[in-house]
């Protein structure tokens, strides 16, 4: 992973629980440029996807299971 990627968004692995990712996004919101964005990387540092705080709000409305992987 490029070191500067950590400055742009929260970096998470695909097996992290949704609850943990949301808490990480909140706790790192002042440290990253895009506070409402998490980038999901695999073990080879390839981007699998992105999650926004808006995605989480919509999922919450639909009864998200906070223990599911992101």
PQR file of N, CA, C, O and H, with PARSE charges and radii, in Angstrom:
ATOM      1  N   UNK A   1       0.839  -1.181   0.000 -0.4000 1.5000
ATOM      2  CA  UNK A   1       0.000   0.000   0.000 -0.0000 2.0000
ATOM      3  C   UNK A   1       0.881   1.240   0.000  0.5500 1.7000
ATOM      4  O   UNK A   1       1.901   1.292   0.688 -0.5500 1.4000
ATOM      5  N   UNK A   2       0.480   2.226  -0.771 -0.4000 1.5000
ATOM      6  CA  UNK A   2       1.206   3.486  -0.766 -0.0000 2.0000
ATOM      7  C   UNK A   2       0.943   4.195   0.551  0.5500 1.7000
ATOM      8  O   UNK A   2      -0.204   4.275   0.990 -0.5500 1.4000
ATOM      9  H   UNK A   2      -0.348   2.184  -1.330  0.4000 1.0000
ATOM     10  N   UNK A   3       1.980   4.707   1.183 -0.4000 1.5000
ATOM     11  CA  UNK A   3       1.806   5.349   2.489 -0.0000 2.0000
ATOM     12  C   UNK A   3       0.828   6.524   2.484  0.5500 1.7000
ATOM     13  O   UNK A   3       0.150   6.761   3.484 -0.5500 1.4000
ATOM     14  H   UNK A   3       2.912   4.642   0.826  0.4000 1.0000
ATOM     15  N   UNK A   4       0.746   7.256   1.384 -0.4000 1.5000
ATOM     16  CA  UNK A   4      -0.129   8.423   1.344 -0.0000 2.0000
ATOM     17  C   UNK A   4      -1.607   8.050   1.242  0.5500 1.7000
ATOM     18  O   UNK A   4      -2.464   8.907   1.455 -0.5500 1.4000
ATOM     19  H   UNK A   4       1.297   7.063   0.572  0.4000 1.0000
ATOM     20  N   UNK A   5      -1.923   6.810   0.927 -0.4000 1.5000
ATOM     21  CA  UNK A   5      -3.311   6.382   0.873 -0.0000 2.0000
ATOM     22  C   UNK A   5      -3.972   6.484   2.243  0.5500 1.7000
ATOM     23  O   UNK A   5      -5.167   6.765   2.338 -0.5500 1.4000
ATOM     24  H   UNK A   5      -1.226   6.114   0.753  0.4000 1.0000
ATOM     25  N   UNK A   6      -3.203   6.256   3.301 -0.4000 1.5000
ATOM     26  CA  UNK A   6      -3.714   6.374   4.668 -0.0000 2.0000
ATOM     27  C   UNK A   6      -4.132   7.806   4.997  0.5500 1.7000
ATOM     28  O   UNK A   6      -4.933   8.025   5.906 -0.5500 1.4000
ATOM     29  H   UNK A   6      -2.233   6.027   3.224  0.4000 1.0000
ATOM     30  N   UNK A   7      -3.602   8.766   4.274 -0.4000 1.5000
ATOM     31  CA  UNK A   7      -3.968  10.165   4.512 -0.0000 2.0000
ATOM     32  C   UNK A   7      -5.281  10.534   3.818  0.5500 1.7000
ATOM     33  O   UNK A   7      -5.944  11.495   4.206 -0.5500 1.4000
ATOM     34  H   UNK A   7      -2.951   8.588   3.536  0.4000 1.0000
ATOM     35  N   UNK A   8      -5.648   9.772   2.798 -0.4000 1.5000
ATOM     36  CA  UNK A   8      -6.845  10.096   2.028 -0.0000 2.0000
ATOM     37  C   UNK A   8      -8.120   9.514   2.607  0.5500 1.7000
ATOM     38  O   UNK A   8      -9.160  10.173   2.605 -0.5500 1.4000
ATOM     39  H   UNK A   8      -5.109   8.992   2.483  0.4000 1.0000
ATOM     40  N   UNK A   9      -8.052   8.276   3.106 -0.4000 1.5000
ATOM     41  CA  UNK A   9      -9.259   7.598   3.589 -0.0000 2.0000
ATOM     42  C   UNK A   9      -8.869   6.526   4.587  0.5500 1.7000
ATOM     43  O   UNK A   9      -7.697   6.169   4.717 -0.5500 1.4000
ATOM     44  H   UNK A   9      -7.207   7.741   3.108  0.4000 1.0000
ATOM     45  N   UNK A  10      -9.861   6.023   5.284 -0.4000 1.5000
ATOM     46  CA  UNK A  10      -9.650   4.904   6.198 -0.0000 2.0000
ATOM     47  C   UNK A  10      -9.439   3.647   5.355  0.5500 1.7000
ATOM     48  O   UNK A  10     -10.174   3.408   4.397 -0.5500 1.4000
ATOM     49  H   UNK A  10     -10.812   6.313   5.179  0.4000 1.0000
ATOM     50  N   UNK A  11      -8.446   2.853   5.709 -0.4000 1.5000
ATOM     51  CA  UNK A  11      -8.131   1.627   4.985 -0.0000 2.0000
ATOM     52  C   UNK A  11      -8.570   0.442   5.831  0.5500 1.7000
ATOM     53  O   UNK A  11      -8.216   0.346   7.006 -0.5500 1.4000
ATOM     54  H   UNK A  11      -7.849   3.047   6.488  0.4000 1.0000
ATOM     55  N   UNK A  12      -9.350  -0.469   5.227 -0.4000 1.5000
ATOM     56  CA  UNK A  12      -9.850  -1.632   5.958 -0.0000 2.0000
ATOM     57  C   UNK A  12      -9.700  -2.895   5.120  0.5500 1.7000
ATOM     58  O   UNK A  12      -9.548  -2.838   3.900 -0.5500 1.4000
ATOM     59  H   UNK A  12      -9.638  -0.390   4.272  0.4000 1.0000
ATOM     60  N   UNK A  13      -9.747  -4.027   5.796 -0.4000 1.5000
ATOM     61  CA  UNK A  13      -9.716  -5.312   5.094 -0.0000 2.0000
ATOM     62  C   UNK A  13     -11.149  -5.814   4.919  0.5500 1.7000
ATOM     63  O   UNK A  13     -12.040  -5.404   5.663 -0.5500 1.4000
ATOM     64  H   UNK A  13      -9.871  -4.073   6.787  0.4000 1.0000
ATOM     65  N   UNK A  14     -11.379  -6.689   3.955 -0.4000 1.5000
ATOM     66  CA  UNK A  14     -12.741  -7.122   3.659 -0.0000 2.0000
ATOM     67  C   UNK A  14     -13.378  -7.961   4.764  0.5500 1.7000
ATOM     68  O   UNK A  14     -14.600  -8.107   4.788 -0.5500 1.4000
ATOM     69  H   UNK A  14     -10.655  -7.022   3.350  0.4000 1.0000
ATOM     70  N   UNK A  15     -12.595  -8.506   5.665 -0.4000 1.5000
ATOM     71  CA  UNK A  15     -13.163  -9.332   6.724 -0.0000 2.0000
ATOM     72  C   UNK A  15     -13.494  -8.544   7.991  0.5500 1.7000
ATOM     73  O   UNK A  15     -13.997  -9.118   8.958 -0.5500 1.4000
ATOM     74  H   UNK A  15     -11.602  -8.388   5.645  0.4000 1.0000
ATOM     75  N   UNK A  16     -13.220  -7.240   8.000 -0.4000 1.5000
ATOM     76  CA  UNK A  16     -13.564  -6.409   9.158 -0.0000 2.0000
ATOM     77  C   UNK A  16     -15.078  -6.317   9.300  0.5500 1.7000
ATOM     78  O   UNK A  16     -15.794  -6.221   8.304 -0.5500 1.4000
ATOM     79  H   UNK A  16     -12.812  -6.774   7.216  0.4000 1.0000
ATOM     80  N   UNK A  17     -15.560  -6.346  10.528 -0.4000 1.5000
ATOM     81  CA  UNK A  17     -16.988  -6.204  10.777 -0.0000 2.0000
ATOM     82  C   UNK A  17     -17.415  -4.761  10.500  0.5500 1.7000
ATOM     83  O   UNK A  17     -16.655  -3.816  10.711 -0.5500 1.4000
ATOM     84  H   UNK A  17     -14.978  -6.423  11.338  0.4000 1.0000
ATOM     85  N   UNK A  18     -18.634  -4.625  10.029 -0.4000 1.5000
ATOM     86  CA  UNK A  18     -19.171  -3.305   9.697 -0.0000 2.0000
ATOM     87  C   UNK A  18     -19.073  -2.370  10.899  0.5500 1.7000
ATOM     88  O   UNK A  18     -18.682  -1.212  10.754 -0.5500 1.4000
ATOM     89  H   UNK A  18     -19.251  -5.392   9.858  0.4000 1.0000
ATOM     90  N   UNK A  19     -19.422  -2.858  12.065 -0.4000 1.5000
ATOM     91  CA  UNK A  19     -19.362  -2.053  13.285 -0.0000 2.0000
ATOM     92  C   UNK A  19     -17.958  -1.488  13.516  0.5500 1.7000
ATOM     93  O   UNK A  19     -17.806  -0.309  13.838 -0.5500 1.4000
ATOM     94  H   UNK A  19     -19.740  -3.799  12.183  0.4000 1.0000
ATOM     95  N   UNK A  20     -16.956  -2.312  13.353 -0.4000 1.5000
ATOM     96  CA  UNK A  20     -15.571  -1.886  13.568 -0.0000 2.0000
ATOM     97  C   UNK A  20     -15.166  -0.838  12.529  0.5500 1.7000
ATOM     98  O   UNK A  20     -14.496   0.139  12.862 -0.5500 1.4000
ATOM     99  H   UNK A  20     -17.079  -3.269  13.091  0.4000 1.0000
ATOM    100  N   UNK A  21     -15.565  -1.039  11.291 -0.4000 1.5000
ATOM    101  CA  UNK A  21     -15.221  -0.096  10.221 -0.0000 2.0000
ATOM    102  C   UNK A  21     -15.848   1.266  10.498  0.5500 1.7000
ATOM    103  O   UNK A  21     -15.192   2.294  10.333 -0.5500 1.4000
ATOM    104  H   UNK A  21     -16.109  -1.833  11.020  0.4000 1.0000
ATOM    105  N   UNK A  22     -17.106   1.284  10.916 -0.4000 1.5000
ATOM    106  CA  UNK A  22     -17.781   2.546  11.206 -0.0000 2.0000
ATOM    107  C   UNK A  22     -17.095   3.267  12.361  0.5500 1.7000
ATOM    108  O   UNK A  22     -16.894   4.481  12.315 -0.5500 1.4000
ATOM    109  H   UNK A  22     -17.639   0.448  11.051  0.4000 1.0000
ATOM    110  N   UNK A  23     -16.744   2.522  13.381 -0.4000 1.5000
ATOM    111  CA  UNK A  23     -16.042   3.125  14.517 -0.0000 2.0000
ATOM    112  C   UNK A  23     -14.670   3.665  14.090  0.5500 1.7000
ATOM    113  O   UNK A  23     -14.241   4.724  14.549 -0.5500 1.4000
ATOM    114  H   UNK A  23     -16.908   1.536  13.418  0.4000 1.0000
ATOM    115  N   UNK A  24     -13.998   2.934  13.218 -0.4000 1.5000
ATOM    116  CA  UNK A  24     -12.698   3.388  12.725 -0.0000 2.0000
ATOM    117  C   UNK A  24     -12.861   4.650  11.882  0.5500 1.7000
ATOM    118  O   UNK A  24     -12.053   5.573  11.989 -0.5500 1.4000
ATOM    119  H   UNK A  24     -14.346   2.074  12.846  0.4000 1.0000
ATOM    120  N   UNK A  25     -13.893   4.700  11.049 -0.4000 1.5000
ATOM    121  CA  UNK A  25     -14.152   5.891  10.241 -0.0000 2.0000
ATOM    122  C   UNK A  25     -14.392   7.097  11.144  0.5500 1.7000
ATOM    123  O   UNK A  25     -13.910   8.195  10.864 -0.5500 1.4000
ATOM    124  H   UNK A  25     -14.549   3.951  10.962  0.4000 1.0000
ATOM    125  N   UNK A  26     -15.133   6.892  12.220 -0.4000 1.5000
ATOM    126  CA  UNK A  26     -15.418   7.990  13.150 -0.0000 2.0000
ATOM    127  C   UNK A  26     -14.159   8.431  13.883  0.5500 1.7000
ATOM    128  O   UNK A  26     -13.906   9.628  14.013 -0.5500 1.4000
ATOM    129  H   UNK A  26     -15.525   6.001  12.447  0.4000 1.0000
ATOM    130  N   UNK A  27     -13.374   7.483  14.360 -0.4000 1.5000
ATOM    131  CA  UNK A  27     -12.197   7.844  15.159 -0.0000 2.0000
ATOM    132  C   UNK A  27     -11.088   8.470  14.317  0.5500 1.7000
ATOM    133  O   UNK A  27     -10.276   9.236  14.837 -0.5500 1.4000
ATOM    134  H   UNK A  27     -13.580   6.510  14.255  0.4000 1.0000
ATOM    135  N   UNK A  28     -11.044   8.151  13.020 -0.4000 1.5000
ATOM    136  CA  UNK A  28      -9.997   8.696  12.149 -0.0000 2.0000
ATOM    137  C   UNK A  28     -10.492   9.858  11.293  0.5500 1.7000
ATOM    138  O   UNK A  28      -9.781  10.303  10.392 -0.5500 1.4000
ATOM    139  H   UNK A  28     -11.703   7.529  12.598  0.4000 1.0000
ATOM    140  N   UNK A  29     -11.679  10.348  11.556 -0.4000 1.5000
ATOM    141  CA  UNK A  29     -12.277  11.375  10.701 -0.0000 2.0000
ATOM    142  C   UNK A  29     -11.445  12.649  10.616  0.5500 1.7000
ATOM    143  O   UNK A  29     -11.474  13.328   9.590 -0.5500 1.4000
ATOM    144  H   UNK A  29     -12.256   9.987  12.289  0.4000 1.0000
ATOM    145  N   UNK A  30     -10.722  12.983  11.646 -0.4000 1.5000
ATOM    146  CA  UNK A  30      -9.893  14.200  11.638 -0.0000 2.0000
ATOM    147  C   UNK A  30      -8.498  13.943  11.052  0.5500 1.7000
ATOM    148  O   UNK A  30      -7.750  14.886  10.792 -0.5500 1.4000
ATOM    149  H   UNK A  30     -10.698  12.432  12.479  0.4000 1.0000
ATOM    150  N   UNK A  31      -8.153  12.676  10.847 -0.4000 1.5000
ATOM    151  CA  UNK A  31      -6.813  12.320  10.366 -0.0000 2.0000
ATOM    152  C   UNK A  31      -6.739  12.122   8.854  0.5500 1.7000
ATOM    153  O   UNK A  31      -5.660  12.172   8.264 -0.5500 1.4000
ATOM    154  H   UNK A  31      -8.760  11.910  11.058  0.4000 1.0000
ATOM    155  N   UNK A  32      -7.909  11.894   8.229 -0.4000 1.5000
ATOM    156  CA  UNK A  32      -7.923  11.609   6.801 -0.0000 2.0000
ATOM    157  C   UNK A  32      -8.618  12.730   6.042  0.5500 1.7000
ATOM    158  O   UNK A  32      -9.428  13.465   6.606 -0.5500 1.4000
ATOM    159  H   UNK A  32      -8.786  11.853   8.709  0.4000 1.0000
ATOM    160  N   UNK A  33      -8.296  12.853   4.770 -0.4000 1.5000
ATOM    161  CA  UNK A  33      -8.868  13.904   3.940 -0.0000 2.0000
ATOM    162  C   UNK A  33     -10.348  13.659   3.660  0.5500 1.7000
ATOM    163  O   UNK A  33     -11.149  14.594   3.684 -0.5500 1.4000
ATOM    164  H   UNK A  33      -7.637  12.256   4.312  0.4000 1.0000
ATOM    165  N   UNK A  34     -10.712  12.404   3.393 -0.4000 1.5000
ATOM    166  CA  UNK A  34     -12.096  12.031   3.094 -0.0000 2.0000
ATOM    167  C   UNK A  34     -12.669  11.263   4.278  0.5500 1.7000
ATOM    168  O   UNK A  34     -12.620  10.033   4.317 -0.5500 1.4000
ATOM    169  H   UNK A  34     -10.061  11.645   3.374  0.4000 1.0000
ATOM    170  N   UNK A  35     -13.205  11.992   5.229 -0.4000 1.5000
ATOM    171  CA  UNK A  35     -13.621  11.394   6.497 -0.0000 2.0000
ATOM    172  C   UNK A  35     -14.721  10.353   6.337  0.5500 1.7000
ATOM    173  O   UNK A  35     -14.745   9.403   7.120 -0.5500 1.4000
ATOM    174  H   UNK A  35     -13.245  12.990   5.197  0.4000 1.0000
ATOM    175  N   UNK A  36     -15.599  10.464   5.409 -0.4000 1.5000
ATOM    176  CA  UNK A  36     -16.714   9.542   5.261 -0.0000 2.0000
ATOM    177  C   UNK A  36     -16.457   8.430   4.281  0.5500 1.7000
ATOM    178  O   UNK A  36     -17.395   7.894   3.692 -0.5500 1.4000
ATOM    179  H   UNK A  36     -15.580  11.236   4.773  0.4000 1.0000
ATOM    180  N   UNK A  37     -15.202   8.070   4.092 -0.4000 1.5000
ATOM    181  CA  UNK A  37     -14.836   7.089   3.077 -0.0000 2.0000
ATOM    182  C   UNK A  37     -13.900   6.036   3.652  0.5500 1.7000
ATOM    183  O   UNK A  37     -12.917   6.363   4.317 -0.5500 1.4000
ATOM    184  H   UNK A  37     -14.439   8.506   4.570  0.4000 1.0000
ATOM    185  N   UNK A  38     -14.211   4.767   3.389 -0.4000 1.5000
ATOM    186  CA  UNK A  38     -13.316   3.670   3.739 -0.0000 2.0000
ATOM    187  C   UNK A  38     -12.981   2.919   2.457  0.5500 1.7000
ATOM    188  O   UNK A  38     -13.867   2.616   1.658 -0.5500 1.4000
ATOM    189  H   UNK A  38     -15.009   4.502   2.848  0.4000 1.0000
ATOM    190  N   UNK A  39     -11.714   2.623   2.268 -0.4000 1.5000
ATOM    191  CA  UNK A  39     -11.258   1.866   1.109 -0.0000 2.0000
ATOM    192  C   UNK A  39     -10.970   0.444   1.580  0.5500 1.7000
ATOM    193  O   UNK A  39     -10.227   0.232   2.538 -0.5500 1.4000
ATOM    194  H   UNK A  39     -10.994   2.869   2.917  0.4000 1.0000
ATOM    195  N   UNK A  40     -11.565  -0.516   0.898 -0.4000 1.5000
ATOM    196  CA  UNK A  40     -11.389  -1.922   1.255 -0.0000 2.0000
ATOM    197  C   UNK A  40     -10.296  -2.509   0.374  0.5500 1.7000
ATOM    198  O   UNK A  40     -10.417  -2.548  -0.851 -0.5500 1.4000
ATOM    199  H   UNK A  40     -12.168  -0.344   0.119  0.4000 1.0000
ATOM    200  N   UNK A  41      -9.214  -2.970   1.028 -0.4000 1.5000
ATOM    201  CA  UNK A  41      -8.081  -3.560   0.314 -0.0000 2.0000
ATOM    202  C   UNK A  41      -7.947  -5.034   0.655  0.5500 1.7000
ATOM    203  O   UNK A  41      -8.193  -5.436   1.792 -0.5500 1.4000
ATOM    204  H   UNK A  41      -9.116  -2.938   2.023  0.4000 1.0000
ATOM    205  N   UNK A  42      -7.553  -5.848  -0.332 -0.4000 1.5000
ATOM    206  CA  UNK A  42      -7.292  -7.250  -0.049 -0.0000 2.0000
ATOM    207  C   UNK A  42      -5.867  -7.413   0.467  0.5500 1.7000
ATOM    208  O   UNK A  42      -5.160  -6.427   0.671 -0.5500 1.4000
ATOM    209  H   UNK A  42      -7.353  -5.522  -1.255  0.4000 1.0000
ATOM    210  N   UNK A  43      -5.450  -8.647   0.676 -0.4000 1.5000
ATOM    211  CA  UNK A  43      -4.121  -8.900   1.246 -0.0000 2.0000
ATOM    212  C   UNK A  43      -2.987  -8.509   0.308  0.5500 1.7000
ATOM    213  O   UNK A  43      -1.843  -8.379   0.744 -0.5500 1.4000
ATOM    214  H   UNK A  43      -6.025  -9.449   0.510  0.4000 1.0000
ATOM    215  N   UNK A  44      -3.290  -8.317  -0.986 -0.4000 1.5000
ATOM    216  CA  UNK A  44      -2.294  -7.855  -1.960 -0.0000 2.0000
ATOM    217  C   UNK A  44      -2.392  -6.360  -2.208  0.5500 1.7000
ATOM    218  O   UNK A  44      -1.820  -5.839  -3.165 -0.5500 1.4000
ATOM    219  H   UNK A  44      -4.219  -8.422  -1.341  0.4000 1.0000
ATOM    220  N   UNK A  45      -3.131  -5.666  -1.325 -0.4000 1.5000
ATOM    221  CA  UNK A  45      -3.329  -4.218  -1.415 -0.0000 2.0000
ATOM    222  C   UNK A  45      -4.033  -3.775  -2.689  0.5500 1.7000
ATOM    223  O   UNK A  45      -3.805  -2.673  -3.187 -0.5500 1.4000
ATOM    224  H   UNK A  45      -3.596  -6.089  -0.547  0.4000 1.0000
ATOM    225  N   UNK A  46      -4.890  -4.646  -3.209 -0.4000 1.5000
ATOM    226  CA  UNK A  46      -5.736  -4.274  -4.343 -0.0000 2.0000
ATOM    227  C   UNK A  46      -7.053  -3.743  -3.804  0.5500 1.7000
ATOM    228  O   UNK A  46      -7.590  -4.255  -2.822 -0.5500 1.4000
ATOM    229  H   UNK A  46      -5.075  -5.541  -2.805  0.4000 1.0000
ATOM    230  N   UNK A  47      -7.557  -2.728  -4.447 -0.4000 1.5000
ATOM    231  CA  UNK A  47      -8.830  -2.139  -4.020 -0.0000 2.0000
ATOM    232  C   UNK A  47      -9.974  -3.074  -4.410  0.5500 1.7000
ATOM    233  O   UNK A  47     -10.156  -3.417  -5.578 -0.5500 1.4000
ATOM    234  H   UNK A  47      -7.121  -2.312  -5.245  0.4000 1.0000
ATOM    235  N   UNK A  48     -10.739  -3.473  -3.391 -0.4000 1.5000
ATOM    236  CA  UNK A  48     -11.918  -4.305  -3.622 -0.0000 2.0000
ATOM    237  C   UNK A  48     -13.179  -3.462  -3.710  0.5500 1.7000
ATOM    238  O   UNK A  48     -14.167  -3.861  -4.328 -0.5500 1.4000
ATOM    239  H   UNK A  48     -10.592  -3.194  -2.442  0.4000 1.0000
ATOM    240  N   UNK A  49     -13.135  -2.296  -3.085 -0.4000 1.5000
ATOM    241  CA  UNK A  49     -14.286  -1.418  -3.109 -0.0000 2.0000
ATOM    242  C   UNK A  49     -14.132  -0.283  -2.135  0.5500 1.7000
ATOM    243  O   UNK A  49     -13.123  -0.168  -1.439 -0.5500 1.4000
ATOM    244  H   UNK A  49     -12.333  -1.973  -2.583  0.4000 1.0000
ATOM    245  N   UNK A  50     -15.143   0.552  -2.093 -0.4000 1.5000
ATOM    246  CA  UNK A  50     -15.174   1.666  -1.154 -0.0000 2.0000
ATOM    247  C   UNK A  50     -16.528   1.666  -0.449  0.5500 1.7000
ATOM    248  O   UNK A  50     -17.531   1.210  -0.998 -0.5500 1.4000
ATOM    249  H   UNK A  50     -15.962   0.459  -2.658  0.4000 1.0000
ATOM    250  N   UNK A  51     -16.538   2.176   0.755 -0.4000 1.5000
ATOM    251  CA  UNK A  51     -17.749   2.301   1.544 -0.0000 2.0000
ATOM    252  C   UNK A  51     -17.821   3.742   2.029  0.5500 1.7000
ATOM    253  O   UNK A  51     -16.839   4.282   2.539 -0.5500 1.4000
ATOM    254  H   UNK A  51     -15.723   2.546   1.201  0.4000 1.0000
ATOM    255  N   UNK A  52     -18.975   4.355   1.868 -0.4000 1.5000
ATOM    256  CA  UNK A  52     -19.158   5.719   2.352 -0.0000 2.0000
ATOM    257  C   UNK A  52     -20.088   5.717   3.558  0.5500 1.7000
ATOM    258  O   UNK A  52     -20.793   4.740   3.812 -0.5500 1.4000
ATOM    259  H   UNK A  52     -19.772   3.916   1.453  0.4000 1.0000
ATOM    260  N   UNK A  53     -20.079   6.816   4.290 -0.4000 1.5000
ATOM    261  CA  UNK A  53     -20.998   6.921   5.413 -0.0000 2.0000
ATOM    262  C   UNK A  53     -22.447   6.901   4.931  0.5500 1.7000
ATOM    263  O   UNK A  53     -23.336   6.471   5.665 -0.5500 1.4000
ATOM    264  H   UNK A  53     -19.506   7.609   4.083  0.4000 1.0000
ATOM    265  N   UNK A  54     -22.686   7.355   3.725 -0.4000 1.5000
ATOM    266  CA  UNK A  54     -24.022   7.277   3.137 -0.0000 2.0000
ATOM    267  C   UNK A  54     -24.452   5.836   2.884  0.5500 1.7000
ATOM    268  O   UNK A  54     -25.616   5.488   3.082 -0.5500 1.4000
ATOM    269  H   UNK A  54     -21.964   7.705   3.128  0.4000 1.0000
ATOM    270  N   UNK A  55     -23.514   5.000   2.446 -0.4000 1.5000
ATOM    271  CA  UNK A  55     -23.811   3.571   2.275 -0.0000 2.0000
ATOM    272  C   UNK A  55     -24.262   2.968   3.592  0.5500 1.7000
ATOM    273  O   UNK A  55     -25.208   2.181   3.630 -0.5500 1.4000
ATOM    274  H   UNK A  55     -22.568   5.283   2.285  0.4000 1.0000
ATOM    275  N   UNK A  56     -23.592   3.332   4.658 -0.4000 1.5000
ATOM    276  CA  UNK A  56     -23.910   2.786   5.974 -0.0000 2.0000
ATOM    277  C   UNK A  56     -25.282   3.272   6.439  0.5500 1.7000
ATOM    278  O   UNK A  56     -26.054   2.497   7.003 -0.5500 1.4000
ATOM    279  H   UNK A  56     -22.823   3.971   4.627  0.4000 1.0000
ATOM    280  N   UNK A  57     -25.586   4.535   6.208 -0.4000 1.5000
ATOM    281  CA  UNK A  57     -26.902   5.055   6.607 -0.0000 2.0000
ATOM    282  C   UNK A  57     -28.027   4.328   5.873  0.5500 1.7000
ATOM    283  O   UNK A  57     -29.047   3.988   6.473 -0.5500 1.4000
ATOM    284  H   UNK A  57     -24.958   5.164   5.750  0.4000 1.0000
ATOM    285  N   UNK A  58     -27.841   4.092   4.585 -0.4000 1.5000
ATOM    286  CA  UNK A  58     -28.858   3.366   3.820 -0.0000 2.0000
ATOM    287  C   UNK A  58     -28.979   1.923   4.302  0.5500 1.7000
ATOM    288  O   UNK A  58     -30.085   1.392   4.402 -0.5500 1.4000
ATOM    289  H   UNK A  58     -27.013   4.368   4.097  0.4000 1.0000
ATOM    290  N   UNK A  59     -27.854   1.291   4.598 -0.4000 1.5000
ATOM    291  CA  UNK A  59     -27.882  -0.082   5.100 -0.0000 2.0000
ATOM    292  C   UNK A  59     -28.555  -0.145   6.469  0.5500 1.7000
ATOM    293  O   UNK A  59     -29.292  -1.088   6.753 -0.5500 1.4000
ATOM    294  H   UNK A  59     -26.955   1.723   4.516  0.4000 1.0000
ATOM    295  N   UNK A  60     -28.309   0.843   7.313 -0.4000 1.5000
ATOM    296  CA  UNK A  60     -28.945   0.909   8.632 -0.0000 2.0000
ATOM    297  C   UNK A  60     -30.466   0.965   8.483  0.5500 1.7000
ATOM    298  O   UNK A  60     -31.200   0.312   9.225 -0.5500 1.4000
ATOM    299  H   UNK A  60     -27.710   1.610   7.083  0.4000 1.0000
ATOM    300  N   UNK A  61     -30.912   1.737   7.534 -0.4000 1.5000
ATOM    301  CA  UNK A  61     -32.344   1.859   7.267 -0.0000 2.0000
ATOM    302  C   UNK A  61     -32.943   0.510   6.846  0.5500 1.7000
ATOM    303  O   UNK A  61     -34.121   0.245   7.083 -0.5500 1.4000
ATOM    304  H   UNK A  61     -30.316   2.267   6.931  0.4000 1.0000
ATOM    305  N   UNK A  62     -32.121  -0.332   6.222 -0.4000 1.5000
ATOM    306  CA  UNK A  62     -32.582  -1.646   5.742 -0.0000 2.0000
ATOM    307  C   UNK A  62     -32.279  -2.777   6.712  0.5500 1.7000
ATOM    308  O   UNK A  62     -32.378  -3.946   6.340 -0.5500 1.4000
ATOM    309  H   UNK A  62     -31.163  -0.117   6.029  0.4000 1.0000
ATOM    310  N   UNK A  63     -31.912  -2.454   7.951 -0.4000 1.5000
ATOM    311  CA  UNK A  63     -31.719  -3.487   8.968 -0.0000 2.0000
ATOM    312  C   UNK A  63     -30.386  -4.210   8.892  0.5500 1.7000
ATOM    313  O   UNK A  63     -30.332  -5.432   9.037 -0.5500 1.4000
ATOM    314  H   UNK A  63     -31.832  -1.504   8.253  0.4000 1.0000
ATOM    315  N   UNK A  64     -29.329  -3.480   8.669 -0.4000 1.5000
ATOM    316  CA  UNK A  64     -27.983  -4.031   8.569 -0.0000 2.0000
ATOM    317  C   UNK A  64     -27.616  -4.880   9.786  0.5500 1.7000
ATOM    318  O   UNK A  64     -28.027  -4.575  10.906 -0.5500 1.4000
ATOM    319  H   UNK A  64     -29.373  -2.488   8.551  0.4000 1.0000
ATOM    320  N   UNK A  65     -26.854  -5.929   9.570 -0.4000 1.5000
ATOM    321  CA  UNK A  65     -26.287  -6.712  10.662 -0.0000 2.0000
ATOM    322  C   UNK A  65     -24.875  -6.178  10.885  0.5500 1.7000
ATOM    323  O   UNK A  65     -24.002  -6.365  10.039 -0.5500 1.4000
ATOM    324  H   UNK A  65     -26.519  -6.176   8.660  0.4000 1.0000
ATOM    325  N   UNK A  66     -24.649  -5.522  12.007 -0.4000 1.5000
ATOM    326  CA  UNK A  66     -23.385  -4.855  12.282 -0.0000 2.0000
ATOM    327  C   UNK A  66     -22.214  -5.814  12.408  0.5500 1.7000
ATOM    328  O   UNK A  66     -21.058  -5.392  12.366 -0.5500 1.4000
ATOM    329  H   UNK A  66     -25.358  -5.371  12.695  0.4000 1.0000
ATOM    330  N   UNK A  67     -22.503  -7.104  12.562 -0.4000 1.5000
ATOM    331  CA  UNK A  67     -21.440  -8.106  12.690 -0.0000 2.0000
ATOM    332  C   UNK A  67     -21.035  -8.733  11.373  0.5500 1.7000
ATOM    333  O   UNK A  67     -20.120  -9.556  11.335 -0.5500 1.4000
ATOM    334  H   UNK A  67     -23.442  -7.447  12.596  0.4000 1.0000
ATOM    335  N   UNK A  68     -21.703  -8.355  10.287 -0.4000 1.5000
ATOM    336  CA  UNK A  68     -21.325  -8.865   8.956 -0.0000 2.0000
ATOM    337  C   UNK A  68     -20.012  -8.229   8.525  0.5500 1.7000
ATOM    338  O   UNK A  68     -19.692  -7.119   8.950 -0.5500 1.4000
ATOM    339  H   UNK A  68     -22.446  -7.687  10.318  0.4000 1.0000
ATOM    340  N   UNK A  69     -19.252  -8.921   7.688 -0.4000 1.5000
ATOM    341  CA  UNK A  69     -18.035  -8.292   7.141 -0.0000 2.0000
ATOM    342  C   UNK A  69     -18.407  -7.151   6.208  0.5500 1.7000
ATOM    343  O   UNK A  69     -19.446  -7.174   5.549 -0.5500 1.4000
ATOM    344  H   UNK A  69     -19.513  -9.823   7.343  0.4000 1.0000
ATOM    345  N   UNK A  70     -17.550  -6.173   6.171 -0.4000 1.5000
ATOM    346  CA  UNK A  70     -17.799  -4.996   5.342 -0.0000 2.0000
ATOM    347  C   UNK A  70     -17.925  -5.381   3.886  0.5500 1.7000
ATOM    348  O   UNK A  70     -18.137  -4.517   3.035 -0.5500 1.4000
ATOM    349  H   UNK A  70     -16.706  -6.154   6.707  0.4000 1.0000
TER
END
